[in-house]
Amino acid sequence: SVVYLQIEAEVQRRKQLVHQSVERRAIISKCYKPKHPEVYTLQDSFLAPDFLEIVRYCTSPGAHLQGLLGYLESFSDKRIYRLPVFTEGFCQTFVDELENFEQSDMPKGRPNTMNNYGVLLNELGMDEGFLTPLREQFLRPITALLYPELGGSCLDSHRAFVVKYSLHEDLDLSSHYDNAEVTLNVSLGKDFTEGNLYFGEFYKDPSPVPKYLEVEHVGAQGLLHRGGQIHGALPIGSGERWNLIVWMRSSLIRNQLCPMCNSKPRLVEAEGFGDGFTGTLEEDVPETVDVCALW
């Protein structure tokens, strides 16, 4: 049938995405000359002092959820939190680097099926020196306290990209939920008006009359939320907005149940982070597994 052929074509397209991404990264690594090479290696000086203070608290003996919440801005009961992440100076330099890449003749992939403009940061070579340390050393102590049942203490992979909204490109983003256990969304700038985020229900808790919550973007600050929280972005009114999105995944959680199809996944070998199904293949799992505690 036509539907079957369409599904098969989409399956084949998705299988090619990883190989195409590897090819693009090889070309970029060989041919692209960064304008600001320093941004490719995470440094404490990039991070807001208040963010470092939050991480210090979370890694201190006896740290607990209520103590952490004293450092964060919370929104309703949806477990959405705002916190400082980067310095404004870093955000400006980072956006300048992204614009330099955008204006180059390097091959570029779409961040995801809904965003046409932006940069896949693994293709730019930012995973090893920047994003993995950010997730492991700085974000995971925070998510361990905020989202323990989602594998917050063992987020072992990520997919990170920057999305760009402007009047003549992508204006907004319709309702969706992320292929992630936990999402970090940081406003990098530049100058823009409107374009607030809105949040609905958790995807597993549908409501006949969903209550939407509107949250304003604040420069250099990030929003942490559950990946399964239905959300979107309202249209910007003017200017240009760049956001860093980090989808953080826990193989301990998603190897049991895929968050996108809500079924037990059948794992196959893959390159890279394998869409977050990063653990040992099922047939190789030993009888006892040393996994992080979900407290």
Secondary structure as the mmCIF struct_conf table of DSSP 4:
data_model
#
loop_
_struct_conf.conf_type_id
_struct_conf.id
_struct_conf.beg_label_comp_id
_struct_conf.beg_label_asym_id
_struct_conf.beg_label_seq_id
_struct_conf.end_label_comp_id
_struct_conf.end_label_asym_id
_struct_conf.end_label_seq_id
HELX_RH_AL_P HELX_RH_AL_P1 VAL A 2 CYS A 31
BEND BEND1 LYS A 35 LYS A 35
HELX_RH_3T_P HELX_RH_3T_P1 PRO A 37 TYR A 40
BEND BEND2 THR A 41 THR A 41
HELX_RH_3T_P HELX_RH_3T_P2 ASP A 44 PHE A 46
STRN STRN1 LEU A 47 LEU A 47
HELX_RH_AL_P HELX_RH_AL_P2 PRO A 49 CYS A 58
TURN_TY1_P TURN_TY1_P1 THR A 59 THR A 59
BEND BEND3 SER A 60 SER A 60
TURN_TY1_P TURN_TY1_P2 PRO A 61 GLY A 62
HELX_RH_AL_P HELX_RH_AL_P3 LEU A 65 LEU A 69
TURN_TY1_P TURN_TY1_P3 GLY A 70 TYR A 71
BEND BEND4 LEU A 72 LEU A 72
STRN STRN2 GLU A 73 PHE A 75
TURN_TY1_P TURN_TY1_P4 SER A 76 ARG A 79
STRN STRN3 ILE A 80 PRO A 84
STRN STRN4 PHE A 86 PHE A 86
HELX_RH_AL_P HELX_RH_AL_P4 GLU A 88 GLU A 102
TURN_TY1_P TURN_TY1_P5 GLN A 103 GLN A 103
BEND BEND5 SER A 104 ASP A 105
BEND BEND6 PRO A 111 MET A 114
BEND BEND7 TYR A 117 TYR A 117
STRN STRN5 GLY A 118 LEU A 120
TURN_TY1_P TURN_TY1_P6 LEU A 121 GLY A 125
HELX_RH_PI_P HELX_RH_PI_P1 ASP A 127 LEU A 131
HELX_RH_AL_P HELX_RH_AL_P5 THR A 132 PRO A 133
HELX_RH_PI_P HELX_RH_PI_P2 LEU A 134 LEU A 139
HELX_RH_AL_P HELX_RH_AL_P6 ARG A 140 LEU A 146
HELX_RH_3T_P HELX_RH_3T_P3 PRO A 148 LEU A 150
TURN_TY1_P TURN_TY1_P7 GLY A 151 SER A 153
STRN STRN6 SER A 157 SER A 166
TURN_TY1_P TURN_TY1_P8 LEU A 167 HIS A 168
BEND BEND8 GLU A 169 GLU A 169
STRN STRN7 LEU A 173 HIS A 176
BEND BEND9 ASN A 179 GLU A 181
STRN STRN8 VAL A 182 GLY A 189
BEND BEND10 ASP A 191 ASP A 191
STRN STRN9 PHE A 192 GLU A 194
STRN STRN10 LEU A 197 PHE A 202
TURN_TY1_P TURN_TY1_P9 TYR A 203 LYS A 204
BEND BEND11 ASP A 205 ASP A 205
BEND BEND12 PRO A 208 VAL A 209
HELX_LH_PP_P HELX_LH_PP_P1 PRO A 210 TYR A 212
STRN STRN11 LEU A 213 VAL A 215
TURN_TY1_P TURN_TY1_P10 GLY A 219 ALA A 220
STRN STRN12 GLN A 221 ARG A 226
TURN_TY1_P TURN_TY1_P11 GLY A 227 GLY A 228
STRN STRN13 GLN A 229 ALA A 233
HELX_LH_PP_P HELX_LH_PP_P2 LEU A 234 PRO A 235
STRN STRN14 ILE A 236 ARG A 249
HELX_RH_AL_P HELX_RH_AL_P7 SER A 251 ARG A 254
TURN_TY1_P TURN_TY1_P12 ASN A 255 GLN A 256
BEND BEND13 LEU A 257 LEU A 257
TURN_TY1_P TURN_TY1_P13 PRO A 259 CYS A 261
BEND BEND14 SER A 263 SER A 263
BEND BEND15 GLU A 271 GLU A 271
TURN_TY1_P TURN_TY1_P14 GLY A 272 PHE A 273
HELX_RH_3T_P HELX_RH_3T_P4 GLY A 274 GLY A 276
BEND BEND16 GLY A 279 GLY A 279
HELX_RH_3T_P HELX_RH_3T_P5 GLU A 282 ASP A 284
BEND BEND17 GLU A 287 THR A 288
#
